[in-house]
Amino acid sequence: MKTKHKIALAVIIIGVIGAVISWYLIKKQPCPDCLESAKIDINQAAESKTVIPTATTTVCPSPTPNLIYRSSKYGFEITFSDVWTGYTVAEKSAPSGVSATAELDVVMPNSTVPLVFYVYPISAAQDQLLGTKISQSSQYIFTYRTDDSLSSSTSTITEKEIADRLATFKLTK
């Protein structure tokens, strides 16, 4: 084989290897549109007091992305794993006798509510907070409580899963 042909063959082989590696790396990365479509804004339904569905279907070629629930109204976000696929968040009035601004129920497709957030005004008395305090912004105090059925062997949401999700809770404003 002539030297020119050997060089050309080497260049083609290197090009094919580079293309395969590039394709693999691109395929592993979630597409920005998918991540953006998975972000949920609670203000979309806050005015109409409706349940907000999560982004459960996507045209993204990557594996199921984490779902980010974002509340611009209260200034926080939390990332849910694929175990939570199909969840909704229902904003309710706080129970009577509670000084919370809102109750946010995380509702699973089977209608269980494994996680509830309470949003209090910053002026709320610390000893009157329902649940466990998770964070505080300049306007709100955030607490949560979990469902007692988490210890059930049939529950897909475990205490560890809740703890992992709570670790992703962050203030956005």
C-alpha positions as CSV (number, residue, x, y, z in Angstrom):
1,M,0.0,0.0,0.0
2,K,1.3,3.4,-0.8
3,T,2.2,5.9,1.9
4,K,-0.5,8.3,0.8
5,H,-3.2,5.6,1.1
6,K,-1.9,4.6,4.6
7,I,-2.1,8.2,5.8
8,A,-5.6,8.7,4.3
9,L,-6.8,5.5,5.9
10,A,-5.3,6.6,9.3
11,V,-7.1,10.0,9.0
12,I,-10.4,8.3,8.2
13,I,-10.1,5.9,11.2
14,I,-9.2,8.7,13.5
15,G,-12.1,10.7,12.2
16,V,-14.6,7.9,12.7
17,I,-13.3,7.3,16.3
18,G,-13.6,11.0,17.0
19,A,-17.2,11.0,15.7
20,V,-18.2,8.0,17.8
21,I,-16.7,9.6,20.9
22,S,-18.4,12.9,20.2
23,W,-21.7,11.2,19.6
24,Y,-21.4,9.3,22.9
25,L,-20.6,12.4,24.9
26,I,-23.4,14.4,23.4
27,K,-25.9,11.6,24.0
28,K,-25.0,11.5,27.7
29,Q,-25.7,15.2,28.2
30,P,-29.3,16.1,28.8
31,C,-30.6,18.6,26.3
32,P,-31.1,22.1,27.7
33,D,-34.7,22.2,26.4
34,C,-35.5,19.0,28.4
35,L,-34.1,20.5,31.6
36,E,-36.0,23.7,31.0
37,S,-39.3,21.9,30.3
38,A,-38.9,20.0,33.6
39,K,-38.9,23.2,35.6
40,I,-42.3,24.0,37.1
41,D,-43.4,27.5,38.2
42,I,-46.0,27.5,41.0
43,N,-47.2,31.0,39.9
44,Q,-48.8,29.5,36.8
45,A,-51.6,28.1,38.9
46,A,-51.4,30.1,42.1
47,E,-53.9,32.6,40.9
48,S,-56.4,29.9,39.9
49,K,-55.7,27.7,42.9
50,T,-55.3,24.6,40.7
51,V,-52.9,21.6,41.0
52,I,-49.7,22.0,39.0
53,P,-48.8,18.9,37.0
54,T,-45.1,18.1,36.6
55,A,-43.4,17.6,33.3
56,T,-43.7,13.8,33.0
57,T,-43.3,13.5,29.2
58,T,-40.4,14.8,27.3
59,V,-38.9,14.5,23.8
60,C,-35.4,14.5,25.3
61,P,-33.1,11.7,24.0
62,S,-31.4,11.4,27.4
63,P,-32.6,9.3,30.4
64,T,-35.4,10.7,32.6
65,P,-34.0,14.1,33.8
66,N,-34.5,15.2,37.4
67,L,-37.5,17.3,37.8
68,I,-37.1,20.7,39.3
69,Y,-40.0,22.2,41.2
70,R,-39.6,25.9,41.4
71,S,-41.8,28.4,43.2
72,S,-41.0,31.9,42.1
73,K,-43.9,33.1,44.4
74,Y,-42.1,31.8,47.6
75,G,-38.5,31.8,46.2
76,F,-37.3,28.2,46.4
77,E,-36.7,25.2,44.4
78,I,-36.3,21.5,45.0
79,T,-35.1,18.7,42.7
80,F,-37.1,15.5,42.5
81,S,-35.7,12.2,41.1
82,D,-37.4,9.9,38.7
83,V,-39.0,8.1,41.6
84,W,-41.4,11.1,41.8
85,T,-42.4,11.0,38.2
86,G,-46.0,12.1,37.8
87,Y,-46.1,14.1,41.1
88,T,-48.2,17.3,41.4
89,V,-48.1,20.1,43.9
90,A,-51.3,21.4,45.4
91,E,-51.2,24.8,47.1
92,K,-53.7,24.9,49.9
93,S,-54.6,27.3,52.6
94,A,-52.9,26.5,55.9
95,P,-55.0,24.5,58.4
96,S,-57.1,26.6,60.7
97,G,-55.3,27.9,63.7
98,V,-51.9,27.8,61.9
99,S,-50.2,31.0,61.0
100,A,-48.7,29.6,57.8
101,T,-49.1,31.5,54.5
102,A,-49.6,28.3,52.5
103,E,-49.4,24.5,52.6
104,L,-47.9,22.8,49.5
105,D,-48.8,19.2,49.2
106,V,-46.6,17.0,47.0
107,V,-49.1,14.5,45.6
108,M,-48.1,11.2,43.9
109,P,-50.1,9.6,41.0
110,N,-51.6,7.1,43.5
111,S,-52.9,10.1,45.6
112,T,-50.5,9.6,48.5
113,V,-49.0,12.8,49.9
114,P,-45.5,11.8,51.1
115,L,-44.2,15.3,51.6
116,V,-45.9,18.6,52.7
117,F,-44.2,22.0,52.8
118,Y,-45.5,24.9,55.0
119,V,-44.6,28.5,54.2
120,Y,-44.7,30.9,57.1
121,P,-44.2,34.7,57.2
122,I,-40.8,35.5,58.6
123,S,-42.6,37.0,61.7
124,A,-44.1,33.6,62.7
125,A,-43.3,32.5,66.2
126,Q,-40.8,29.6,66.0
127,D,-42.6,27.5,68.6
128,Q,-45.8,27.5,66.5
129,L,-44.3,26.1,63.3
130,L,-45.8,22.8,62.0
131,G,-43.2,20.2,60.9
132,T,-39.5,20.5,60.8
133,K,-37.8,23.8,59.7
134,I,-35.8,23.4,56.5
135,S,-34.8,26.9,55.6
136,Q,-35.6,30.6,55.9
137,S,-35.4,33.5,53.5
138,S,-35.8,37.2,54.1
139,Q,-39.6,36.8,53.7
140,Y,-40.5,33.2,54.6
141,I,-39.8,30.3,56.9
142,F,-40.1,26.9,55.3
143,T,-41.0,23.7,57.2
144,Y,-41.9,20.2,56.0
145,R,-43.5,17.1,57.3
146,T,-43.6,13.6,55.9
147,D,-46.4,11.0,55.6
148,D,-46.4,8.3,58.3
149,S,-46.8,5.6,55.7
150,L,-43.2,6.0,54.5
151,S,-42.1,3.0,56.5
152,S,-44.5,0.8,54.5
153,S,-42.7,-1.8,52.5
154,T,-45.0,-0.9,49.5
155,S,-44.0,2.8,49.5
156,T,-41.7,3.8,46.6
157,I,-40.8,7.0,48.5
158,T,-38.6,6.1,51.5
159,E,-37.3,8.3,54.3
160,K,-33.9,8.3,52.6
161,E,-35.5,9.5,49.4
162,I,-37.2,12.3,51.2
163,A,-33.9,13.2,52.9
164,D,-32.1,13.2,49.6
165,R,-34.8,15.5,48.1
166,L,-34.7,17.9,51.0
167,A,-30.9,18.2,50.6
168,T,-31.7,19.8,47.2
169,F,-33.9,22.4,48.6
170,K,-32.5,25.9,47.9
171,L,-33.6,29.5,48.0
172,T,-33.8,31.2,44.7
173,K,-34.4,34.8,45.8
